[in-house]
């Protein structure tokens, strides 16, 4: 049976290596991930600004709703225009998540070495 420290170190190094390899091997998908994510984020921020602006009054309502509509339309167009990119979001996120979880597991394993 493997103890937690050894597991964290092995898992962390494995996932870190897979993440680095995945980013190098699938760099175009990582770029697609950023493009697809930005379209989704713009759409969500536009929706939030429209909702916040609906509760305001006066000139601030006009500003919030105008900016919200612009971001929403820009985001929807980005999703429409880059649908393949949004679809590839799942493929591009795998190396990024591998790097994040690998780094976290490696840090947890190193911290256990200190204790």
N, C-alpha and C positions, 0 to 999 in steps of 0.2 A: 504494500500500500504506500502510496506517495503522500508525503506531508504537504501542507498548504503552501509553504515557501517554495518547494521544488515545483509544484504545479503552477504557481503564479509566474515563476521565472520561465519555465518551459512554454507555457501558454502565451506569455507576454512576448517572448522572443519569436515564437512562431507567428503570431498575429502581426507583429511589427514587420517581420520579413515578408509576409503575404501582402500586407498593405503597401509596402514600398515596391514590391514586384508588381502589384496590381496597378499602382499609379503609373509606374514606368511603362508597363505593358498596355494599359488601357487609358493613356493620357487623354485621348480624344473623348472618351466617355466621361472623364472627370470634368473636362471643359463643358460638355453637354449638361452635366449635372448642375454646374453653376448657372448656365443659361436657363435650364428648365426650372430651377429653384427660384431664380429671380422673377420669372413670369408669375409663378404661383404666389410669391411674397408680395409682389406689386398688386395683384388682384385682392389679396387679403387685406393689405393696408388700405387700399381704396375702399373696400367694404367697411372697414372700421371707421375711416374718416367720414364716410357718408352717414353711418349710424351716429357718430358723435355730433356731427353737424346738424342732424335732425333734431337734436335736443337743445341746441343753442338758439339764440335769437339775434336778429340784426345782421350786421355786416360779417361777424365771425361765422355765422351760419352759411353765408354765401361762400366765404373762403373755404371752409371745411368741405362743403358739398362740391364745390368746383374742383378742388385739388383731389378729393376722393373719386369723383367721376373720371378725372383725367387718369389717375393711377389705375382705377378699375378697368377702364377701356384699354389702356396701354398693356396691362397684365393679361386681359382676355385676348388681345391681339397677339401677344407674345406666346400664349398657350396655343392659339390657333396656328400661328406661323411656325412655331417650333414644336409641333406635336410630337415628332419623332424624338426630339430632345427631351421633352417631358416624359415620354414613354421610356427613354433610356435612363431616366433618373434613377431607377432601381438598380441598373447595372453599374452606374457610376458611383453610387453611394456605398457599394460593397467595399472597395479599397479604402475609402475614407473611414468607414466604421471599423474596418480591420485595424487601421492605424490608431484610431482613438482607443479601442478596447485593448489592443496590444500594449500601448503606452501605459494605460491605467493598470493593467495586470503586471507589467514590468515594474512600475513604481511600487505597487503593493508588495511584490516579491522582494524588491530591494529594501523596502521599509521593514519587512519581516526579518531580513538579514541583520539589520542594525540592532534589533531587539534580542 
